[in-house]
Amino acid sequence: MRETRVAQINIFETYSQHAFGIQLKQLSKILDRYPEILALIENDLIEPACKKVGATGLAVETVFRCLLLKQQLRCSYEQLAFHLSDSTSYRAFTRLPDFVYPSRSGLQSVIRKIKPETLETVHQLLAVKLLEDGTMSLEKIRIDSTVVKSHITPPSDSQLLNDSVRVLSRLLAKSGHFTGLKIRFTDKRKASKSLAFQIFNAKNAQKERLYPELLKLVRVVQRQIERGLSMVKAQCSASEKMLKWQAKVEHYRDLLLKVVNQTERRVINKEKVHSSEKIVSIFEEHTDIIVKGYRDIQYGHKINLASDVRGFITYLAIEEGNPADSEQFMPIIRDHEALFNALPHSVACDGGYASMENVTQGRALGIKRVVFHKRVGISNQAMGVKEKTFKVLRNFRAGIEGNISELKRAFGAGRAEWKGEEGFKAFVWSSVITYNLVRLARLESG
């Protein structure tokens, strides 16, 4: 990665006169006003060893702009590579030097180096700057929660068991390449896939007969894994490739043990397993089970967010588990105060945040009005409003539904497509940053 912070601006930069081209041009001007962002991202992209030797690569500014463009286009890295080789507007926005055409793998490797903590700091920096120049306002904010889904299929115990068998068997098959010791084993992948398929299409009575067969097969694989690990530890020298292989095998082995445990409890023993104890994916094991109502079950992470009168997202938090909204109200308010050194004048929230304790604590801090769109037994007097003001703030709160819809629909936050927990968080923060910057570009364009 090149140390250059800002790519040299080409005086011949050209943008299409299409509405999207005009928007990109305005967004480019906005980014030029905040060079502090590049200083934050630079630490993730530039390795210390490269700072003195002048390693070649994309400029930090170009990488960040490629990230913003990808979130706007909602495209794959392969498609992004094509657009950057084909479109003069996209090349002008990302400030790619002439005759530089980044590949899919090159774009992915540098964009994914940006840490979620860095992107969160970028969002906070932009929010503070927007508040200072009067673009963003804390006069009124609205709060709501939603779910960002993980990039997984709806889970089933049989599929989780089959996935575990498939991955662990593949690692055993590749043991010779990574460790130098070829481990002999009985490949159960085909039998596992067949049983998982039968269970998926079977009726309940048939499932009760098939699950023990699948679990028996899984135990065979478990024994093979333990034997393979023992052989490698005893006979192989501790090279980097060997340790990497061992870490992967132990990681998926431990996940398999958890899947076996939950399958035996749920299917064999007919025991109810709490959602916090379940695993829904061995690839995205960080995924939470979010239950909203009796039938609406989603797999991902719950987020709490707030927006102002112009729709800018002032706050976002990616939660662990499925905490009650009412428990998150005061943390959201305190985080606003810590970030902006100021409190909102009025706060309008979804009904899930409603509690008399939240009203009391919020008003004690100095918030004049704390309103929930469903009263839930809380009087207007307690919330600090008259009926007319209550209706105005209740209608104002409804606007965050549109903000959430746009964040998901136009910027991809409905489903995080990057792998792992760090990838999930980075994807969400990338979407939020892009959302706020595009909203600012539209506002300034009129």
N, C-alpha and C positions, 0 to 999 in steps of 0.2 A: 504494500500500500504506500503510495507516494505521500510525502509529508505535506505537500502543497495544501493549504487550507482552502483557498478560493481559486477556482479555475479562472484563467484569463478570459475576460469577456470578448467575444468575437463581435467586431463592429458590424459584421454582415449578418448578425442573427436575424432570422426571419421567422415570423409566426403566421399561421393561417389566419385569415379574416373571419373564419368560422367562429361561432360563439365560444367553443371550447379553446380554440387558439388564443382568443382575446383573454379568456380567463387564465390560461397558463402564463401569458405575458404579464398580467397583473400580479399573479402569484409569484412570479420571478422577482418583480420589483419589491414585493413584500419581504421575501426571503433575504434580499440584499440589505434590508434594514436591521436584520437580526444576526449579525456575524457571530454573536455569542453561542448560537446553537452549534456552529461548526467546532468551536473549541471544546464543547462537551462531547461531541461525537468522535472527535479526533482520537481521544484516548482509547476508544474501543477499536478503532480501525488501524491505527498505526502501532505496530509492534516496536518496542524500544530498540531492538537490534537493527531496525530498518531506518531509524532517524538519521543515522550518520552516513549510511552507504547509498542513499538515494534510490531505494528500491522502486521499480516502476509499478504502475497500477493506476486505478481511477482516483481522481482527487476526492477528498472528503466531501466537498460540496456536491460533486457529481453523484456520489453514492447516496447521499441524503435525498437529493432531488429524484433519483431513480426510485427510491422507496416511496416518496410521495406520489410519483406518477403511477407506480404499480398499484397503489391503494385506490387511486382515482379510476384507473382502467379496470380494476378487479380482474387482472389477467395473470396467467402463469409466467414463470421466468422465461420459458421458451417464447411465449408470445411477446413478452417485454423486450427480449433480445431482437425479435423481428421488428417491432415498432421502432426501436432505437436505430436500426439499420436502414429503415425505410422512410421515416417521417422527419422532415426538416424542423417542424414545430417541436417535436419531442426532443430532437437533438439540441435545438436551441435552448429549450427549457432546462435540460440536464447539463448543458454546457460541455458536451462531449467534444474533445479535440477532433480535428479532421483526421480521417483514416483510422480512427479508433472505433471498433465495433465489438463491444463486450459480448461474451458468450453467455448462454444460459447458466452454466456452472460458475462462471466468473461472477455474474450478478448475484447468484444465490449465496456464494461464499462470503462476499463482502457485506451484503445487506443483512445477512443473518448474524454477522459479528456484532451488530449494534445491540447492546444489552437492554432488557426491559427497564431496568432502573435508570439508565441514561435517557430513554425515551420518556419516562415519567418526569424526569427532571426538565426535559425540553418542554413538555406540556406545561409544567408549572411556571417555567420562565416566561413562556408566551402569555400565559394567563395573567401573570403579574404585570407584564409590559402593556397588555391590552387594557388592564384596569387603570394603570397609570396615565395612559393617553386618553382615557375616557371612552374607549370603544366598548369595553365591557363594563357592566354595572352590577353592584351589589344592592341596589335599591330593592329589587325583588328577585328571589331565586326560587326555583321549583325543583323538587326532589322526587326521584322514582327509582325503581330497581327493575332489572331485566336479566335475562340469561343469555350468555354467549355460549353456543354449543361447541363441543370438541369435535374434531374431524374423525368421528368413529361411526360405525353402524350400530343400530339398536342391539344391545347386548343380550346374550343368552349363555347359560352355563355350558351347554354343549359346545358352542362355538369358541368360548374362552378356553376350554380344555383342548379343543382341536388346534387352536392357534398356538397354545403352549407346546403341544407335541410337535407341531410343524417347525416352530422356531428352534426348539432344543435339538430336534433330530437334525436339522440343517447345520447347527453348530457342531454337532458330533461328526457329521459328514465332512466338514471343513477343518477338522482338528489337525490333520496332517499339514495343511498350509500354514496354520497359525502356531502350532507347537512343535512340529517336526515328528510327532508321534501320531500315526494313523490308528484311530480307535475303531475296533470292530464292534458293530452293534446290529441288532435286528431292527430294521426300519419299519416303524408302525404308522407312518404318515398316511398311507393309502387306507388302511383299516380304520384309522381315526377319522379321516374325512368321510368315509362311508357311514360310520356310526353317527357322526354329528349330523349328516344329511338326513338319515333315517329319523333321528330324534326330532329334528326341526319339522318334519312332515308327519310325525306320528301323533296319535291321539294320546290322551293322558295315561290310559292303561298300558299302552305300548311303551310310552316313555319310561314308566316305572321298571319295565323289564330291560330296556336298552341302556339306561344310565349305569347300572352296575357293570355291564360289559365294557362301557367306555372307561369307567373308573379303573377297572381291572387292567385295561390296556395302558392307562396313564401310569399306573404303579410300575409296570414293566419299564416304561421310559424313565421314571424316576430312579429306578435301580441302575439303569444303564448310565444315567448322568452321574450318579454318585461314584460308580466304578470308574467312569472316564476321568472325573476330576481327581480321584485318588491316583490313577496311573500317571496323569500329567504332572501332578505335584511331586511324585516320587521319581519320575524318570526324565523330566525335562528341566533344562536350565531356565532361570527366570528372565526371559527376554521381554522386550516391550510388547511384541506381538502375542506372546504367550499369556502375559498378564492381562492384556486386553481381552483375549478370548476367555480366559478364566472369569474375569469380571462380568462379562456378558452372560456366560452360562449360569453363574451364581445368581445374577439378577433375575433372569427368567425362571430359574429353578425356584427361587423364593416366592415369586409371583404365582407360579403353578401350585405351590403348597397352599397359598391363600385361596386360590380358585377351587382346589380340591376340598378344602375345609368348608367353604360356603356352599358348594354343591352337595356335600354330604349332609350338611345341616338343613338346607332348604328342601332338597329333593328326596333324600333317603329318610331323614328324621322328621320331616314335615315341620321344621322349626322356622319361626320368623326371624330373619336376619335384618338388623337395623341397616338403613341405607348407608350410614357412616362406616360400616364394617365391610361393605361390598366392594368388589373390584368389577368395573364394567369394561375395562380394556387393558390388555397387557402391554399395549404400545403407548397408550395415553393414561397411565395408571393414576395420574393426578386428578382425573375427571371426577366431579361430584355428581350425585344424583339429586336433582332439584325437583321437588314435588310442589306443584301449584294446584291447589284444589284436589279433587279425588282422582281425576283421570289424567290430568296434564303432567306428564313426567318428562323432564328434559335432562340431557347429559352434557355437562360442561361446567361453567362457573357462574355464579351469581355476581352481578356488578351493581353497585350503587352509584348513581350519578346525579349531578345537578346542572341546571342551565339557567342563564339569565334572560332578560327580556328580549334580547336579540337572538337568542338561541345558541350562544356560545356555551360550550361545556366548561363550567368552572371547576368541576371536581369529578373524579372517577376513582373508584376503589374496586379491585378484583378480590372478592371474598373467598374464604375457605369454608367449605361446608355449605349449609343452608341456614344461616342465621336469620332470625326474625327481623323484619324491617324496623320494627319499633326499637330494637336494640341498637340500630345503626344511626339513629337520628342525631344523637349528641356527638358521636365521633365525627360525623359529617360537618356539623357546625363548628366543632373545635378545630378540625383540619382547615376549614375556611379561615378561621381567625388566625391560625398559625401561619398560613401561607400569605394571606393578604394583609395581615395586621389590622383587620377590620371585620365587623360582623354585618350580615345582611340586615336590611331594615325590616323586610317582610319575607316570610318563608311559607311557601305553599307546597304541601306534600300529598302523596298518595295516601289513601286510607289505611294502608298497612303500617304506616309510621305512627298512627294515632295512639296517644296515651296521655293521660292527664299529667303524668310525671314529665313527659317531654315538653308539654306546654309550659309547665312551671319552671323547669330548668332553662328552657330557651329564653323565656321572658326575663328570668333572673339574670341571665348573661347580658341582656340589653336589647334583645330582638323585640320590636314593638308588636309584631303580629305573627303568630304561629298558627297556620290554618291547615286543616286536613279536609280533603274533598268529601269525605264522609265524617260526619260529626262524632259518631260512635259514643254518644252520650255526653260529649263535651259541648258546653254552651258557647254561644258567640262571645259572651262577656269574658269567659275564661280564655278564649283565643285572642281577645283584645280587638274584636271587630264588631261592627254593626252588620245587619243582614245584607245591606247593599254591598258593603266592602267584602263580605264573605263571598258573595256571588262573583264579584269581580276577580278575586284571588283564586276562587275555585275554577273559573274559566281560564285564567292565566295558567294554572297548573296543567290543564289539559294540553297545553302546547308542548310539554315535554314528550308526550306520546309521539308527536310528529318528529321531534328531534331524535328520539330513539329509532323510529322507523327509518329516517334518512341515514342515520349512522349504520344501520344494518343493511339497508337496501342499496345505498349508493357507495358505501365504503367498506363493505364486507364484514362488518362486525357481527353479523348473525351467526357465523361459524368461523372459528379461528382455524386457519388452514396450515399453520406452521407446527412442526412436531415438537413434542415435549412441553413441560410446564413453562420453561423459559420462552419457548417459541410462542406458546399460547398468549402469554402476557405481552410479549413484544408485538404480536400481531394486533392485539386490542389497542395498545397505546399508539401504534402506527395509525390505526384507523381514526382514533380520536384527534391526534395531531393534524392529520390530513383534513378531517371534518372542519376543525376550527379555522385552519388556514384558508380552505376553499370558501368557507362562509365569509371570512374577512375579505377575500378577493372579490366576491360577489357584491358585498356591501360597498366597497370602494369603487367598483365599476358602475354602481348605480343600477 
